[in-house]
Amino acid sequence: MNASDIAINLLQRRGFIIEPCSEDIYQLVGPYNEQDIKYLSDILKSAEAGNVSPNGTFVVNNNPDLQILHNLFVRTDERIGGGECSVNRSWSEVMYSQYGHAQDIPVSWLDPYVAYYVRVLALCGLFTASCCDGNHINPKRRTLNIVFDSPIYSTFHRWMWEKYGQSIHIPWHWSKDKAFVKIQDDNASEIYNNLFLSAQLFYEKKDYFIKVRQDAAQRIGKEAAGIMQNEELIDRFISELELVSSKNIAM
């Protein structure tokens, strides 16, 4: 890769979802917001890399300061967790709302090594809450956590991995509301890189994931869901996911 290609790759890894418009022009794709435009503009200016327009298109020159971009991943404090907020959504809202993507999270709010992954999960319709990349000085805090707003999202996330992520190695531990993995010096680079690769894979399947979630929820029905215990509802949701996914083949 040349220097501009490396710069684009680093910007994506930092959390910006980018697609090429032409050979030299790139586009932020959604959702993005004014904070993302400003943050990207500040980064490009600092790295003498280019400029971004208000509509999210930008160029990267052939001689960006790559060290500035690498420094985006250097932790400067011991803050724990990203900027997403849990609002304790009800099961009914989680399963039956007809939204496509989840919350619009500014890149600058998110821990660098999980930012792209969290934003792709949002495009797949999964609400997260204070995810953390585990890149801490204190070894007791070195756990990568993908935390969800409701157990149904954690269930769906695990299903995504078991169904389509098996070719990418991340030694996840699964719990009711999160997935986590311990970060150590000898595995950090591999885990962070594999998380980015899995996010790219899930990004390509985002429309499929939204459809099968909505179809599975519709097959259960609000009335039936309202009288089920949580564990029963999760089991039923998984069963319906398997059924609808067999009829909607992911591309």
C-alpha positions in Angstrom: 0.0 0.0 0.0 1.1 3.6 -0.6 1.0 6.2 2.1 -2.5 7.4 1.2 -3.8 3.9 1.2 -2.3 3.3 4.7 -3.9 6.6 5.9 -7.3 5.4 4.7 -6.8 2.1 6.4 -5.9 3.8 9.7 -8.8 6.1 9.5 -11.1 3.1 9.0 -9.6 1.3 11.9 -10.1 4.4 14.1 -13.8 4.1 13.4 -14.7 6.0 10.2 -16.8 4.0 7.8 -15.4 5.0 4.4 -16.1 4.1 0.8 -14.3 5.3 -2.3 -16.0 7.6 -4.7 -13.3 7.7 -7.3 -9.6 7.1 -7.4 -8.7 10.1 -5.2 -12.0 10.9 -3.5 -13.6 9.1 -0.5 -16.9 9.4 1.2 -17.9 8.9 4.9 -20.9 6.6 4.9 -23.6 6.4 7.4 -24.5 7.2 9.8 -22.1 10.0 10.4 -22.6 13.4 12.1 -21.2 16.9 12.5 -18.8 15.7 15.2 -17.4 13.1 12.9 -16.8 15.7 10.2 -15.0 17.9 12.7 -13.0 15.1 14.1 -11.9 13.9 10.7 -11.1 17.4 9.6 -8.9 17.9 12.7 -7.1 14.6 12.0 -6.5 15.4 8.4 -5.3 18.9 9.2 -3.0 17.7 11.9 -1.5 15.0 9.7 -1.3 17.4 6.7 -3.2 14.7 4.9 -6.1 16.5 3.1 -9.5 18.1 3.8 -13.1 17.1 4.2 -16.2 18.8 2.9 -19.4 19.3 4.9 -21.1 16.4 2.9 -18.5 13.9 4.1 -16.4 13.7 1.0 -12.6 14.1 1.4 -9.3 13.6 -0.3 -6.0 12.2 1.2 -2.8 13.5 -0.3 0.2 11.3 -1.2 2.4 12.3 1.7 0.4 12.3 5.0 2.1 12.2 8.3 1.4 8.6 9.2 2.8 8.9 12.7 0.1 11.3 13.5 -2.5 8.7 12.4 -0.8 5.9 14.3 -0.9 8.1 17.4 -4.7 8.0 17.2 -4.4 4.5 18.9 -2.1 5.6 21.7 -4.0 5.7 25.0 -3.3 8.9 26.9 -5.5 8.2 30.0 -7.1 5.4 31.9 -10.7 6.2 30.9 -12.8 3.0 30.8 -15.4 2.4 28.1 -16.7 4.2 25.2 -19.4 6.9 24.9 -22.5 4.8 24.0 -25.3 5.1 26.5 -27.6 2.3 27.8 -31.3 3.3 28.0 -32.6 -0.1 29.1 -34.9 -0.7 26.2 -37.8 -3.1 26.7 -37.9 -6.5 25.0 -40.8 -5.3 22.9 -38.8 -2.2 21.6 -35.7 -4.3 21.0 -37.4 -7.0 19.0 -40.1 -5.2 17.1 -39.1 -1.7 16.3 -38.6 -1.4 12.6 -35.4 0.6 12.8 -32.5 -0.2 10.5 -29.3 0.9 12.2 -28.9 1.6 15.9 -27.6 4.7 17.6 -25.4 7.3 15.7 -22.2 7.2 17.8 -19.5 9.9 17.2 -16.2 8.2 16.4 -14.4 10.4 19.0 -16.5 9.0 21.8 -15.3 5.4 21.2 -12.2 3.6 22.2 -9.9 3.4 19.2 -9.5 -0.3 18.7 -13.3 -1.1 19.0 -14.7 2.0 17.3 -15.0 0.6 13.8 -16.5 -2.7 15.2 -19.0 -0.9 17.4 -20.1 1.4 14.5 -20.6 -1.6 12.2 -22.7 -3.3 14.9 -24.8 -0.2 15.0 -25.3 -0.5 11.2 -26.4 -4.1 11.8 -29.0 -2.8 14.3 -27.3 -3.7 17.5 -27.3 -1.1 20.4 -24.1 -1.2 22.5 -23.3 0.4 25.8 -19.8 1.6 26.9 -17.6 -0.8 25.0 -13.9 -0.9 25.9 -10.9 -1.9 23.8 -8.9 -3.0 26.9 -5.9 -1.0 25.8 -4.9 0.1 29.4 -1.7 0.5 31.3 -3.2 -1.2 34.3 -3.2 -5.0 33.5 -6.3 -5.5 35.6 -8.2 -3.4 33.1 -6.9 -5.1 30.0 -10.2 -6.7 28.8 -11.9 -5.9 25.5 -15.6 -5.6 26.3 -18.4 -5.4 23.7 -21.3 -4.6 26.0 -24.9 -4.5 24.8 -28.0 -2.6 25.7 -30.1 -5.7 26.1 -29.5 -9.5 26.3 -31.3 -9.9 22.9 -28.5 -7.9 21.2 -25.8 -10.1 23.0 -27.7 -13.2 21.8 -27.8 -11.9 18.2 -24.1 -10.9 18.3 -23.1 -14.4 19.4 -25.3 -15.9 16.6 -23.6 -13.7 14.1 -20.3 -15.0 15.1 -21.2 -18.6 15.3 -23.0 -18.4 12.0 -20.6 -16.3 10.0 -17.5 -15.4 12.0 -15.9 -18.8 12.6 -13.1 -18.2 10.1 -11.8 -15.3 12.2 -10.2 -16.2 15.5 -11.1 -14.2 18.6 -11.3 -16.2 21.8 -14.6 -14.7 23.0 -16.1 -15.3 26.4 -19.9 -14.9 26.3 -22.3 -13.6 29.0 -25.8 -12.4 29.1 -25.1 -8.9 28.1 -21.6 -8.8 26.6 -18.7 -10.5 24.9 -15.2 -10.1 26.2 -11.7 -11.2 25.7 -8.5 -10.7 27.8 -5.9 -8.5 26.2 -2.2 -9.4 26.7 1.0 -8.2 25.1 1.3 -11.3 23.0 -2.2 -11.3 21.6 -3.3 -7.7 21.4 -2.2 -7.0 17.7 -3.9 -10.2 16.5 -7.1 -9.6 18.4 -7.4 -6.0 17.3 -6.7 -6.8 13.7 -9.2 -9.7 13.7 -11.8 -7.5 15.2 -11.4 -5.1 12.3 -11.5 -7.9 9.8 -14.7 -9.3 11.4 -16.2 -5.8 11.3 -15.5 -5.6 7.5 -17.2 -9.0 7.1 -20.3 -7.9 9.1 -20.5 -4.6 7.3 -20.9 -6.5 4.0 -23.8 -8.5 5.5 -25.5 -5.6 7.5 -28.7 -5.5 5.4 -29.0 -9.3 5.8 -28.6 -9.1 9.6 -31.3 -6.5 9.9 -33.7 -8.5 7.8 -33.3 -11.8 9.6 -33.6 -10.1 13.0 -36.8 -8.4 12.0 -38.2 -11.6 10.4 -37.4 -13.7 13.4 -39.1 -11.2 15.7 -42.2 -11.0 13.5 -42.5 -14.8 13.6 -42.6 -14.8 17.4 -45.2 -12.1 17.6 -45.6 -9.5 20.4 -48.3 -11.3 22.2 -46.4 -14.5 22.6 -43.2 -12.6 23.5 -45.1 -10.8 26.2 -45.9 -13.9 28.2 -42.5 -15.7 27.8 -39.7 -15.7 30.4 -36.5 -14.1 29.2 -34.6 -17.4 28.7 -37.6 -18.9 26.9 -37.8 -15.9 24.6 -34.1 -16.0 23.8 -34.3 -19.7 23.0 -37.3 -19.0 20.7 -35.5 -16.1 19.1 -32.5 -18.3 18.2 -34.7 -21.0 16.8 -36.5 -18.4 14.6 -33.2 -16.9 13.5 -32.1 -20.3 12.3 -35.3 -20.8 10.4 -35.4 -17.4 8.7 -31.6 -17.5 7.9 -32.1 -20.7 6.1 -34.6 -19.0 3.8 -32.6 -15.7 3.4 -29.1 -16.7 2.3 -26.4 -14.2 3.2 -24.4 -13.0 0.2 
